Amino acid sequence: MSASKIFNETIPARFNDPADREKMMALGAVFQFNLTGDEPGAWFVDLKQGSAGAGEHEEADCTITMESSDFLDLYNGEAQGAMLFMGGKLEIEGNMGLALQLGEIMG
């Protein structure tokens, strides 16, 4: 699976599931993901409006920068955010507390 598929298809589809939507929207935050590496790009997950997609969100509460391969590992549960952060593979700007709740939007 690619990062673009996750942001453009998988996460938006989860907004259509009432249980997933409620759990995700409870965070009430906007996450900006800036990925580098094999699949560079910018994507957002807006848990205030219930949307996700390509581009930069002007009102991000938490911005996460990392390699796309590390993002895929994180999304698939093959890596832990704390370990990526401590290893310098994940950078956080904005609300650090929100970053700790990333599991709510990951697969």
Secondary structure, DSSP 8 states (H G I E B T S, - for coil): --HHHIIIIIHHHHTTSHHHHHHHHTT--EEEEEEETTS-EEEEEETTTTEEEES--TT-SEEEEEEHHHHHHHHTTSS-HHHHHHTTSEEEEE-HHHHTTGGGT--
